[in-house]
Amino acid sequence: MDSVQPIIADRLRDVPRSFIREILKVTLDPEVISFAGGLPNRKFFPVEALREASDRVYRERGEAVLQYGNSEGLLDLREYIAERYAEKQGLTIDPATILITNGSQQGLDLISKTLLNEGDGLLIEEPGYLGAIQAFSIYRPRFLPVPVGDGGMDVEALEETLSSADPRLIYTVPNFQNPSGISYPKANRKAVAELVASSGAYLIEDNPYGELRFKGESAASFARYLPEQTILLGSFSKVVAPGFRLGWIAAPQALYEKLLIAKQASDLHTTHFTQAVILEYLRHNNLDDHLATICKAYGDQCRAMRQSIASHFPSTISCTDPDGGMFLWARLPEGMAALDLFEEAAKRKVVFVPGDPFYISRERVNSLRLNFSCVDEETIERGIAVLGEVMHRF
């Protein structure tokens, strides 16, 4: 008897599975050297400090944190986030406009659910974060890709798109962008902000990597230039532990109430217990000391990867030089496809992410993403050497 085929909603028919999640299955083989993941290094998870925080939460507030919580999130945690915005970025954020989410990925979903109708224009970086592309795709917007390069967002392309397509939303990762690792320079941010200010669009500033700086100087948030149009997304995933799935949205007051309604309809509230544990950890530990350790390690690993690339890759291949974050972006000569290179490298048990899933409609692109945060310097040297051999033959 033939099995009954499920009736699938239109919004999911054309949304692909996550390319990276499929690649990560390959990395379960312990012999594989993976530059594919976008994972923080588990070696730096503060396991003991989090265990102690968890014990204190159970001991002092056990019954309370096992109960339902409010949809906005713990007020003390939102106040901590607001204080850190003030201290680190000079931003005045009202805790009453911060909404705790299940990672910043849920933030993308709630923003899309609140602001996007099918066919609405969504301006997005290209290359851009594929997790955002997947999250937005469910709401079936009209994607409007604008190139991003070493100098930030292409201002001329942005101006043309804003004038011709009238996007509802603009999505950016201006600090150590995923996948390229680039950061928008100060002048570029000001130019982008000036153009966006004359539009009716909201700009999403997704900033999961912003505190992972290992060199250079930071530039101002878009919220400095566009306080009523900027939606800030943040996360504890890259700075404490991703398994807690704890992030937040800081939104203009005019938008906050609708995001809260979307959150209530989605899951009532983010897990009360994990919020309490993170808050307890932050109260009893110096986050800046923890970040200093991570940033030093990632900086060393990034330099090791760039040095290995200089030694082993063909001279025709270029790569970005990030000031922080977790990724390098390499470019093959025009006419070559990183997907073909991936297939050959995987046979030698070295994997990376070909550039294709970071683009809306381009295929067989000549770029690739390399992650340096999850591999030690010796493994980086071995893996890049193998990849270089494959490239020379390729």
QUIBELUR-V875824 format. One line per field, one symbol per residue. ss: DSSP state (@ for helix, = for strand, . for the rest). psi: psi as a letter, one per 30 degrees, with the letter a starting at -180 (. if undefined). A space follows every 10 residues. Layout:
ss->???
psi->???
//
This chain:
ss->.........@ @@@.....@@ @@@@@@.... ..==...... .@@@..@@@@ @@@@@@@@@@ @@@@@..... ....@@@@@@ @@@@@@@@@. ....@@@=== =.@@@@@@@@ @@@@@..... ======...@ @@@@@@@... .========. .==.@@@@@@ @@@@@...== ==........ .....@@@@@ @@@@@@@... .=====.... ..=....... .@@@@....= =====..... .@@@..==== ..@@@@@@@@ @@@@@@@... .@@@@@@@@@ @@@@..@@@@ @@@@@@@@@@ @@@@@@@@@@ @@.....==. ...=..==== =......@@@ @@@@@@@..= =.==@@@@.. ......==== =.....@@@@ @@@@@@@@@@ @@@.
psi->kkkkkkjkke ffegjllkee eeefeeffjf fkjkgelhkl jffgkieeee eeeeeeeeef geeeffllll felkeeeeee eeeeeeeffg kjkkffgkkk lilfeeeeee eeeefklkfk kjkkkjlljf eeeeeeefgh ljkikkkkaf gakjeeeeee eefffilekk klifjhkjff flkkleeeee eeeeeeeflg lkkkjkhffe ghkflakllk lffeeieffk jkklkgeffd kfffijalkj lkeffeeeee eeeefegelk jeeeeeeeee eefgljeeee eeeeeeeeee eeeeeeeeee efllffklll ilfabgkljk kllkfkkfee eeeeeefghk lajlfefgle gklhlgllkk kffgkleeee eeeeeeeeee eee.
//
